[in-house]
Amino acid sequence: MLHRTCIVLISLLSSFSPLCGAMLNLTLPGAHPSPELVAQEVHRRVNASISRRQTLQISQKDQSTECFTGNPIDDCWKCDPDWANNRQRLADCAIGFGQYAMGGKNGEYYIVTDSSDDDAVTPRPGTLRYAVIQTEPLWIVFPSNMLIKLSQELIFNSYKTLDGRGANVHIVGGGCITLQYISNVIIHNVHIHHCVESGNANVRSSPTHFGYRTISDGDGISIFGSKDIWIDHCSLSHCKDGLIDAVMGSTGITISNNFFSHHNEVMLLGHSDDYLPDSGMQVTIAFNHFGQKLVQRMPRCRRGYIHVVNNDFTQWEMYAIGGSGNPTINSQGNRYTAPSNRNAKEVTKRVETGEGEWKGWNWRSEGDVLVNGAFFVASGQGVEVKYEKAYSVEPKSAELIQQLTWHSGVLGVGGRYLFIYLFIYFTLDNNIVGMWSRGPDDAEIGSATPTKMPLSMLIAFSCFVCLYTFML
């Protein structure tokens, strides 16, 4: 409540004073006073990882573990052969504006043993809902593959890590994930899809509070008035509204290594053109793959500073990056592949804004790879020095982008290919991707033993893969 009051107060004050509006980026909690330095640090980390890959003589064994990829996030934890017993190391691996997200670091491990979600007011211990509403830091893990069908919004409390490594975890259903007026959340390696509207019901948000919720939008992940958030290696598709939305003064966000597909309005950053607290929004979008059957909003920005770096945009139907309300968009080292539609070649779109207004907005393209007729309409004057500080990795080649985004989405079986994974999910019961950590009292959570696939199933699966690939 206090957080909400502060946001409303700042909005009212800034409406009366142009000076207050100019200072919003400095006064909002969590906003970095020099976003260009954060962008520069992202490139320093990428350069270091790429140099390490190029100079080290990588053995065949190292290559098989997918270590030293040049992706600084992945190299930070995957190069540890005992990563599964050092899971919380992941919290030190974020880059960009969300790098301070601690998640459940230094907290106990919570093992999700019950995939049900029958009661949004009194969740059972062992369920995911019971874990995310607790007040203490928790590192949430899964001992086996799970399909969690939510009955209502899954409302998180602060200092939580959702760590799906070692299992294939799907979250679907009512409302999906809501991060509202909280901080320090990491969501890693889960599938989020087919999220629908929910609400007109009571939902618990902490051990001591539940309240009535109106109808939700049906976002995959809704970030509302929150800060220090990191979303990494998730696969998102087929939601009612947005796949990821961040609004109402949210800031300090990194969205990295994700795979987006099969959706219309992919990502919204900013509540409205007139909502001044979103001027302090700072978001890093890095190493993601924007894949098949996407239409628009990758992202659609209102106000704030958005750093779009080293992503692979392989499909859109209307546009890739859009905005209104004078956001700063720093696009560096991305690969934009335009669709065949001759009327949809432009990467950018100024939404419902005349050129006389948007020509002063700071939208820059540095080192981007433009494919199949794609073009980026830059704007702003006198900002070259500002962007020179944050200049991206050289040279920007299509090969580099492919290398950095090759493992986007959920790691392991089904990372990018949702329908292929669903076939496996309903035919194999065991955890089939990697080993598991030990809990806080050093009791073994579990080990992954692959299930042997019968020959008939293998043949059917191969045919399914061929058919699906052909349909793409």
N, C-alpha and C positions, 0 to 999 in steps of 0.2 A: 504493500500500500504506500509506504514511504517513497519507494522508487517511482511509482506512478505519479505521486504528487509532485516530485521533483521535475519529472518530464513535463507535466502540464504547466508548472510554474515557469520553467525555462521557455516554453513555447509562448506563454503570455508575455513575458518580459521582452523577448526578442521581437514580438510583433510591434512593440512600441519604440524599439530602438534599433536603427541599422547597425550601430556599433555592437550591440549584443548579438545580432545575427552573425556578424563577422567573427565574433569570438566563440561561436558555438563549438567549433571543432576543438577548441582548447578546454572548454568548460564541461563538456559532457564526460561522464565517468567512463574511463576505458579508452577514450580516443587518443591516439598517438599524436603529439604535437608536430611531428615531421614525418608524414607518411612516405615521402620520397626516400628517406633513409631506410625505412622498412623494406621498400621495394629493392633498394640497392643491396640490402643484406640477403634477400631471396636470391639474387643473381650471384652473389659471392658464394652462397652455399651450393648452388647449381654448378658453378665453375669448379669449385673444389671437388665435387663428386665426379664430374666429367674428367678432370685432370687425373684424379686417382685411377679412374677406369683406364685411361689412355696410357698411363705410365707403368702400372703394375702388370706383371706377366701373370695373367689369370690362368690358373690350372683348369683342367676339365672338371675337376670336382667343384671348384668355385662356381663355374658356369652352371653346373647342374643345380646348385642351390640358389641360382638367380641373384648372386651377390655382386656388388660393384656394378650396378646398372647405370650409374650416372644420375639416378633419381635420389636426391639427398634424403628424402624421407624414408624411402625403402632401405637405402644403404645404412641408415642409422640403426635399424633394429634387425634386419634380415641377415646381416653379415655376422651376427652372433649365433654360432651353431647351437647354443643353448637358449635361444630366445624364448622358447615355450616355458622355460622355468624362470625367465626374467621378463615377464610380460609387462611389468610396469615401466620398463625402459622406454616403451612406446611414448609415454608422456613427455619425454625429452626430445622428441623427433619432429615436432611440428615446425613449420616455417611461416613467415608472413604475419599477418595481423592476429591470427589465432594462436600464435606460438606460446602464449602464456596460459593456455587452457591446461589445467592440471588434471582434470577428470577426477578419478578416484585414487590418484597416486598417494601412496602411504596408507591407504585404507585396506580393509580386509577384502579378501576374495569372497564373492557371493556366487554360488553355483545355482543356475536356473535348472531345476529338476522337474518342473511342472509347466507344460506348454499351454495350459488352459488360461482363459481370461473371462471367467463367468461372472465375477462380481467386481465392479469398478469402485465400490465403496469399502468393501471389506475383503481385499485380496488375500489369498492364502500364502503363507510362507512357502518359498520355493518357486513362486511365479515371478515373471519379469516385472509385473506391475508392483508387487510387494517390494522389490528391490529398488526401483527408481524413485519411490516416494520417501525413502528413508532420509534422515537428516545428516547422517555421517557419511564420509567418503566411502565409496564402494567400487571395487573393480569387478564388474559383472561378466561372468564367463558361462559357456555352454558345454556340457559334457557330451552332447550328441546333436545330430541334426534336428532342427525344430521348425515347425510351421506354427507361428503364433497368430491366431485370429483374434484381433482386438474387438472387444465389445464397445468400447468408448475410447476417447483420446487417451493416450499414454502420457500422462503429465509427469515430467521429471522434476526432481529436486536438484539442488546444486551438488557439485563434486561427485559426478558419476562418470564411469567409463563403461560403455557397452562394447565389449571385445568379443567379436564373433570368430576370431582366428581359431582354426582347428575344427570347426563345424560349419555346416551350411545352415544359416539361420534366416528364415523368411518372416517378415512382419507385414501383415495385411489387415484390412478390415476398417473398423470405425475410427476415423480421425487420424490414426497413426500417431506420430511423435510430436508432442508439444513442449517447447522450452519457453516458459513464460516467467519473466522477472527473476531469472536465476543466472548463475555463472558457472564456469568451469565444468564443461561437459565435453566428452570425447565420444564420438560414435564411429565405430571402426568395423569394417568387414561384415556387413549385414545387407541382405536384400530387403528393400522396402518398395512395395508395389501394391496396386489395386486398393488404395486407400480411398475410403468413401466418407460422405458426410455422417456425422453422428451428433449426439447431443439431446437436448430436452431431457436431461437426466443428471443425477448426482454423480460426481466423480471425485475421488480422493486425490489430493495433491501432496499430503504429508501425513505422518502418523496421527496428527492431532487436528487435521482439517479436511473436510470435504465440502463441496459446494455445488450448486446447480449450474450446469453448463448449457448455454444455448447451442444452436446448430453450428457445428464446425464447418470449415471450408472443404475438408477432405484433402489437405496437404500431406505430402509424404513426411516432411519435417517442417514444422512451423516454429520460427524463432521470433519471439515477441518480447521486446524490452529486455533483452538478455545480452551478455557479453562473455568473452573468452570461450568461444565455441569452436571445436574442430571436428569436421566431418570428413572422413578419409576412407578410401577403398570400399565404398558402398556402391551397390547397383540399384538404380531407382528408375521406375517406369510406371505407366498406367495408373495415375492417380486422378482423382476427381478434379482437383484444382491445380496447385503448383507442386512440383517435386520438392523444391526447397524454397521457402519464403522467409525473409528476414525483414522485420518492420518495427515501428514504434521505438526508435532509439537504440536498436540493437547495434553492436559494434564489436570489434576484436574477433573477427570470424575468418577462418581458413576453410575452404572447400577444396579438397585435393584428392587426386587419384581415383575419382569416381567415374562410373560409367552411366550415362544417361541415354535413355532410348524410349521410343513409343510414347510420345507425349506432346501435347500442344504447348501450353504455357509453362516452360521448364522452371524458371527461377525468377522470383521477384525480389528486388532489394529496395526497400523504401515504401513507406505507407502511402504517401500522396505527395504531390508537388508542393503543397502548402505546409506540410508537417516539418517544421524547422529542426526539431531535434535529430531528424535523420541526416542533417548536414554533417553530423559527427560520425556517421556510419563509415567503417573502414573494413573492407573485405578483400581477401586474397583468394583468387580462383586459379589453381595451378595443377597441371599435369592430369587434367580430366579429359575424358573422351566423350564428346557429344556425338552420339551414334545415330542409328537408323530411326527414321520416322519421327523426327522432331520438327516442330513448326516454327517456334519463336521463343524469345526471352531466354537467352543464354549468356548473360542475364538481361533483364529489363530493369534499369537503374533509375532511382529517383534520389537526387542529392548524393552526398557522400563521396568517398574516394574508393574506386574499384580498380584493383590491380589484376588484370587478366594476363597470365603468363604461362607460356609453354603448354597450351592446351591443343587438342586436335579436334577441329570442327569438321566432321565428315558429312554432315547433312543438315540442312534446314530447308523449310518450304517458304517462309516469308522473310526472315532476317535472323542474324545471329545475336548481335548486341544492340539493344535499344535503350532509350532513356528519355527522360523529361525532368524539368526542375533543376537543370544545370548541375548534373553530376560530373565529377572528374573521372575519366576512363583512361587508364594507362594500359594499352594493349601491347604486349611485348613477346616476341618469339613464338607466336601461335601459328598453326597451319589452318587456314580457312579454305575449304573446298566448296565452291559454289554449286548449287544444283543446276540441272540442265535448263530449267526455266529461265529464259532470257530476261524476265522481269524481276527475278529474285537474286541477282548477282551481288547486290550490295550487302556487305557485312553489317552495316550500321543502319539504324533507323531512329530519327528524332521523332518521338511520338507526339502527334498533334501540336507541333511547334513550328513556327515560321522560321525561315533562314535568317531573317533579321535579328531574331532572338538567339538562335543556337550557334551562330557563327563565332560567338565569343566563348563558347564552352570549351573546356580543355579536354579534348578527345584526341589522343595521339596513338599512332601505330609505329612501333619501332622493331624492325627486324622480322616482321610477320611474313609468312609464306602464303601467297595468294594464288589459288589454284582454280583452273577451269573458269577463268573470267571474273573471279571474285575481286571486289575492290572495297577499300575502307575509306570513307569520307572523313578526313580529319578536320578539326576546327580549333580555334583559339589562336591568339597572337601573343608573341612575346613570352612564350613558355618554353622555348627551346633549351635554355640553360637549366630550368627546373627539371626537365626530363633527361638531360644529359647525365645528371647524377645517377639516374636509375637505369642507365643504358643496359641492354640485355646481353645475353651470351652471344659471342661472335664465333664463327658465323652462324646465322640462323638457317639451317637447312632442313628439308623435309625428313632426312634421315635422323637428325637429332630429335625432332619432335616425336617421331615414331618410337625412338629408343626411350624417351622419358615417359611416354604414355602407354607403353606396351602392356603393362600389367594393371591398367586402370580397372576399376570395379572390384567386386569381391574376389579375393585370391582363392585359388583352388578350383575345384569342379564347379562349373556354372557361373564363373565370374562375369562373363559378358553375355552368355547365351541362356537366357532365362528359361526358355521352353525346353532346351536340351537338359538343363538342370532339373526341371520338374519331372522329366522322365526318370532321371536317376533317383531323385528324391523319393519317389513313390515305389521304387523297386529295390533300393538299398536302405537298410535300416541303420547300419553302423556309421560312426564318424569315419570319414574316408580321407581327410586331408590334414595330416600332421598330428603332432603329439600335444600333450596338455601340460599345464603348469601344476605346481604344487600349491596347496592352500596356505593360509597364514600360519597354521600349526604344522606345516610340512607333511600333511597327509596328502597322498596322491589323489588328484582329482580323477584321473582316468587316462588311458592310453588309447590311441587310435589303431584299430586292427581292421584293415580293409576286408570287406566281404567279397568273396570270389564270385564273379558274375558267370552264370551258366552260359554255355555256348549259344543256345537259342536266344537268350536275352542280349548277348553281345551282338549277334547278327541283326536283331531287331533294332538295337540301339544304333548300329552303324548305318542302317537304312534311314533311320530317323534323322541322324546328323546330315546325311547327304541330301535328304529332301528339304530340310530346314535351310541348309546352306544355299541350295538352288533357289528357294523362295526368296532369300535375301537379295 
